[in-house]
Amino acid sequence: MEYENKKNHHAQPDIINYLTEEGIEILPHPPYSPDLSSCDFWLNDYIKNNFADRTNEVSLAQK
């Protein structure tokens, strides 16, 4: 599991203890960098290639 190094709901001791007990490795996350984002490597292209030609169902319902 990856989480940001901030005090937030993901870094609560109860959650960290649970994940550790379940054998889930917690990976540190570097501070936000506008240069690199994990979704830059695959997510944006995947969405563009697989959903660009689909008709918006909400638009169809409003017609």
LUMKOLMAR-924289 format. One record per atom (N, C-alpha, C): residue in one letter; x, y, z. Coordinates in nm, 3 decimals, padded with zeros to 5 digits. Layout:
<pt residuo="a" x="X" y="Y" z="Z"/>
...
//
This chain:
<pt residuo="m" x="00.084" y="-00.116" z="00.000"/>
<pt residuo="m" x="00.000" y="00.000" z="00.000"/>
<pt residuo="m" x="00.089" y="00.122" z="00.000"/>
<pt residuo="e" x="00.047" y="00.223" z="-00.073"/>
<pt residuo="e" x="00.124" y="00.346" z="-00.083"/>
<pt residuo="e" x="00.043" y="00.458" z="-00.019"/>
<pt residuo="y" x="00.106" y="00.542" z="00.057"/>
<pt residuo="y" x="00.036" y="00.655" z="00.116"/>
<pt residuo="y" x="00.130" y="00.774" z="00.123"/>
<pt residuo="e" x="00.070" y="00.893" z="00.128"/>
<pt residuo="e" x="00.152" y="01.013" z="00.137"/>
<pt residuo="e" x="00.206" y="01.028" z="00.278"/>
<pt residuo="n" x="00.319" y="01.093" z="00.290"/>
<pt residuo="n" x="00.383" y="01.112" z="00.420"/>
<pt residuo="n" x="00.326" y="01.234" z="00.491"/>
<pt residuo="k" x="00.197" y="01.237" z="00.507"/>
<pt residuo="k" x="00.130" y="01.346" z="00.577"/>
<pt residuo="k" x="00.045" y="01.285" z="00.687"/>
<pt residuo="k" x="00.006" y="01.369" z="00.781"/>
<pt residuo="k" x="-00.087" y="01.322" z="00.882"/>
<pt residuo="k" x="-00.226" y="01.330" z="00.821"/>
<pt residuo="n" x="-00.278" y="01.218" z="00.785"/>
<pt residuo="n" x="-00.412" y="01.211" z="00.730"/>
<pt residuo="n" x="-00.476" y="01.081" z="00.775"/>
<pt residuo="h" x="-00.593" y="01.052" z="00.725"/>
<pt residuo="h" x="-00.664" y="00.933" z="00.771"/>
<pt residuo="h" x="-00.593" y="00.804" z="00.734"/>
<pt residuo="h" x="-00.506" y="00.806" z="00.634"/>
<pt residuo="h" x="-00.434" y="00.685" z="00.595"/>
<pt residuo="h" x="-00.318" y="00.654" z="00.690"/>
<pt residuo="a" x="-00.271" y="00.753" z="00.763"/>
<pt residuo="a" x="-00.154" y="00.733" z="00.848"/>
<pt residuo="a" x="-00.191" y="00.711" z="00.995"/>
<pt residuo="q" x="-00.318" y="00.686" z="01.023"/>
<pt residuo="q" x="-00.360" y="00.663" z="01.160"/>
<pt residuo="q" x="-00.296" y="00.535" z="01.213"/>
<pt residuo="p" x="-00.254" y="00.535" z="01.338"/>
<pt residuo="p" x="-00.187" y="00.417" z="01.396"/>
<pt residuo="p" x="-00.270" y="00.289" z="01.385"/>
<pt residuo="d" x="-00.402" y="00.298" z="01.403"/>
<pt residuo="d" x="-00.486" y="00.178" z="01.394"/>
<pt residuo="d" x="-00.478" y="00.116" z="01.255"/>
<pt residuo="i" x="-00.479" y="00.200" z="01.154"/>
<pt residuo="i" x="-00.473" y="00.150" z="01.017"/>
<pt residuo="i" x="-00.336" y="00.090" z="00.988"/>
<pt residuo="i" x="-00.232" y="00.159" z="01.031"/>
<pt residuo="i" x="-00.096" y="00.108" z="01.009"/>
<pt residuo="i" x="-00.078" y="-00.025" z="01.082"/>
<pt residuo="n" x="-00.127" y="-00.035" z="01.205"/>
<pt residuo="n" x="-00.118" y="-00.161" z="01.280"/>
<pt residuo="n" x="-00.193" y="-00.273" z="01.209"/>
<pt residuo="y" x="-00.313" y="-00.243" z="01.161"/>
<pt residuo="y" x="-00.393" y="-00.345" z="01.091"/>
<pt residuo="y" x="-00.320" y="-00.394" z="00.966"/>
<pt residuo="l" x="-00.271" y="-00.301" z="00.886"/>
<pt residuo="l" x="-00.201" y="-00.340" z="00.763"/>
<pt residuo="l" x="-00.078" y="-00.423" z="00.793"/>
<pt residuo="t" x="-00.004" y="-00.385" z="00.898"/>
<pt residuo="t" x="00.115" y="-00.460" z="00.937"/>
<pt residuo="t" x="00.078" y="-00.601" z="00.982"/>
<pt residuo="e" x="-00.028" y="-00.613" z="01.063"/>
<pt residuo="e" x="-00.072" y="-00.745" z="01.109"/>
<pt residuo="e" x="-00.117" y="-00.834" z="00.993"/>
<pt residuo="e" x="-00.173" y="-00.773" z="00.889"/>
<pt residuo="e" x="-00.219" y="-00.849" z="00.773"/>
<pt residuo="e" x="-00.106" y="-00.880" z="00.675"/>
<pt residuo="g" x="00.014" y="-00.832" z="00.706"/>
<pt residuo="g" x="00.129" y="-00.859" z="00.620"/>
<pt residuo="g" x="00.135" y="-00.770" z="00.497"/>
<pt residuo="i" x="00.066" y="-00.657" z="00.502"/>
<pt residuo="i" x="00.066" y="-00.564" z="00.389"/>
<pt residuo="i" x="00.178" y="-00.464" z="00.408"/>
<pt residuo="e" x="00.267" y="-00.459" z="00.311"/>
<pt residuo="e" x="00.381" y="-00.369" z="00.318"/>
<pt residuo="e" x="00.336" y="-00.226" z="00.287"/>
<pt residuo="i" x="00.375" y="-00.134" z="00.371"/>
<pt residuo="i" x="00.342" y="00.007" z="00.351"/>
<pt residuo="i" x="00.461" y="00.075" z="00.285"/>
<pt residuo="l" x="00.438" y="00.129" z="00.168"/>
<pt residuo="l" x="00.544" y="00.194" z="00.093"/>
<pt residuo="l" x="00.538" y="00.344" z="00.115"/>
<pt residuo="p" x="00.651" y="00.407" z="00.143"/>
<pt residuo="p" x="00.651" y="00.553" z="00.158"/>
<pt residuo="p" x="00.623" y="00.619" z="00.024"/>
<pt residuo="h" x="00.564" y="00.733" z="00.029"/>
<pt residuo="h" x="00.530" y="00.808" z="-00.091"/>
<pt residuo="h" x="00.605" y="00.940" z="-00.087"/>
<pt residuo="p" x="00.676" y="00.975" z="-00.192"/>
<pt residuo="p" x="00.748" y="01.102" z="-00.192"/>
<pt residuo="p" x="00.650" y="01.218" z="-00.192"/>
<pt residuo="p" x="00.693" y="01.334" z="-00.148"/>
<pt residuo="p" x="00.607" y="01.451" z="-00.155"/>
<pt residuo="p" x="00.561" y="01.475" z="-00.298"/>
<pt residuo="y" x="00.450" y="01.544" z="-00.311"/>
<pt residuo="y" x="00.394" y="01.571" z="-00.443"/>
<pt residuo="y" x="00.498" y="01.634" z="-00.535"/>
<pt residuo="s" x="00.506" y="01.581" z="-00.653"/>
<pt residuo="s" x="00.596" y="01.636" z="-00.754"/>
<pt residuo="s" x="00.518" y="01.654" z="-00.882"/>
<pt residuo="p" x="00.510" y="01.774" z="-00.934"/>
<pt residuo="p" x="00.436" y="01.795" z="-01.059"/>
<pt residuo="p" x="00.505" y="01.728" z="-01.178"/>
<pt residuo="d" x="00.631" y="01.688" z="-01.161"/>
<pt residuo="d" x="00.704" y="01.627" z="-01.271"/>
<pt residuo="d" x="00.668" y="01.480" z="-01.290"/>
<pt residuo="l" x="00.640" y="01.410" z="-01.182"/>
<pt residuo="l" x="00.610" y="01.268" z="-01.191"/>
<pt residuo="l" x="00.483" y="01.235" z="-01.113"/>
<pt residuo="s" x="00.401" y="01.159" z="-01.175"/>
<pt residuo="s" x="00.283" y="01.106" z="-01.110"/>
<pt residuo="s" x="00.264" y="00.965" z="-01.162"/>
<pt residuo="s" x="00.228" y="00.873" z="-01.075"/>
<pt residuo="s" x="00.217" y="00.734" z="-01.119"/>
<pt residuo="s" x="00.117" y="00.716" z="-01.232"/>
<pt residuo="c" x="00.011" y="00.798" z="-01.234"/>
<pt residuo="c" x="-00.088" y="00.784" z="-01.341"/>
<pt residuo="c" x="-00.036" y="00.840" z="-01.474"/>
<pt residuo="d" x="00.070" y="00.920" z="-01.472"/>
<pt residuo="d" x="00.125" y="00.971" z="-01.597"/>
<pt residuo="d" x="00.176" y="00.859" z="-01.686"/>
<pt residuo="f" x="00.209" y="00.747" z="-01.629"/>
<pt residuo="f" x="00.270" y="00.640" z="-01.706"/>
<pt residuo="f" x="00.170" y="00.552" z="-01.779"/>
<pt residuo="w" x="00.044" y="00.549" z="-01.735"/>
<pt residuo="w" x="-00.050" y="00.460" z="-01.803"/>
<pt residuo="w" x="-00.195" y="00.506" z="-01.799"/>
<pt residuo="l" x="-00.239" y="00.570" z="-01.692"/>
<pt residuo="l" x="-00.381" y="00.596" z="-01.674"/>
<pt residuo="l" x="-00.438" y="00.693" z="-01.777"/>
<pt residuo="n" x="-00.370" y="00.804" z="-01.800"/>
<pt residuo="n" x="-00.424" y="00.903" z="-01.894"/>
<pt residuo="n" x="-00.436" y="00.846" z="-02.035"/>
<pt residuo="d" x="-00.335" y="00.775" z="-02.081"/>
<pt residuo="d" x="-00.342" y="00.714" z="-02.214"/>
<pt residuo="d" x="-00.451" y="00.607" z="-02.221"/>
<pt residuo="y" x="-00.465" y="00.530" z="-02.114"/>
<pt residuo="y" x="-00.568" y="00.426" z="-02.110"/>
<pt residuo="y" x="-00.707" y="00.489" z="-02.123"/>
<pt residuo="i" x="-00.733" y="00.593" z="-02.048"/>
<pt residuo="i" x="-00.863" y="00.660" z="-02.055"/>
<pt residuo="i" x="-00.885" y="00.719" z="-02.193"/>
<pt residuo="k" x="-00.786" y="00.786" z="-02.244"/>
<pt residuo="k" x="-00.798" y="00.849" z="-02.376"/>
<pt residuo="k" x="-00.826" y="00.745" z="-02.484"/>
<pt residuo="n" x="-00.756" y="00.634" z="-02.480"/>
<pt residuo="n" x="-00.771" y="00.533" z="-02.584"/>
<pt residuo="n" x="-00.898" y="00.449" z="-02.571"/>
<pt residuo="n" x="-00.948" y="00.432" z="-02.450"/>
<pt residuo="n" x="-01.061" y="00.341" z="-02.431"/>
<pt residuo="n" x="-01.195" y="00.408" z="-02.409"/>
<pt residuo="f" x="-01.196" y="00.535" z="-02.378"/>
<pt residuo="f" x="-01.323" y="00.600" z="-02.347"/>
<pt residuo="f" x="-01.353" y="00.722" z="-02.433"/>
<pt residuo="a" x="-01.263" y="00.762" z="-02.518"/>
<pt residuo="a" x="-01.280" y="00.884" z="-02.596"/>
<pt residuo="a" x="-01.398" y="00.875" z="-02.692"/>
<pt residuo="d" x="-01.425" y="00.759" z="-02.748"/>
<pt residuo="d" x="-01.531" y="00.746" z="-02.849"/>
<pt residuo="d" x="-01.667" y="00.710" z="-02.791"/>
<pt residuo="r" x="-01.675" y="00.697" z="-02.662"/>
<pt residuo="r" x="-01.803" y="00.660" z="-02.601"/>
<pt residuo="r" x="-01.893" y="00.782" z="-02.588"/>
<pt residuo="t" x="-02.020" y="00.761" z="-02.611"/>
<pt residuo="t" x="-02.118" y="00.867" z="-02.597"/>
<pt residuo="t" x="-02.151" y="00.886" z="-02.450"/>
<pt residuo="n" x="-02.163" y="01.010" z="-02.409"/>
<pt residuo="n" x="-02.196" y="01.042" z="-02.272"/>
<pt residuo="n" x="-02.341" y="01.003" z="-02.246"/>
<pt residuo="e" x="-02.365" y="00.908" z="-02.157"/>
<pt residuo="e" x="-02.499" y="00.859" z="-02.129"/>
<pt residuo="e" x="-02.588" y="00.968" z="-02.070"/>
<pt residuo="v" x="-02.533" y="01.059" z="-01.993"/>
<pt residuo="v" x="-02.611" y="01.168" z="-01.936"/>
<pt residuo="v" x="-02.661" y="01.258" z="-02.048"/>
<pt residuo="s" x="-02.578" y="01.287" z="-02.147"/>
<pt residuo="s" x="-02.619" y="01.370" z="-02.260"/>
<pt residuo="s" x="-02.734" y="01.305" z="-02.336"/>
<pt residuo="l" x="-02.727" y="01.174" z="-02.355"/>
<pt residuo="l" x="-02.833" y="01.104" z="-02.425"/>
<pt residuo="l" x="-02.964" y="01.108" z="-02.346"/>
<pt residuo="a" x="-02.956" y="01.097" z="-02.216"/>
<pt residuo="a" x="-03.076" y="01.098" z="-02.132"/>
<pt residuo="a" x="-03.144" y="01.234" z="-02.132"/>
<pt residuo="q" x="-03.067" y="01.340" z="-02.150"/>
<pt residuo="q" x="-03.123" y="01.475" z="-02.148"/>
<pt residuo="q" x="-03.189" y="01.512" z="-02.280"/>
<pt residuo="k" x="-03.160" y="01.439" z="-02.387"/>
<pt residuo="k" x="-03.217" y="01.472" z="-02.518"/>
<pt residuo="k" x="-03.358" y="01.425" z="-02.531"/>
//
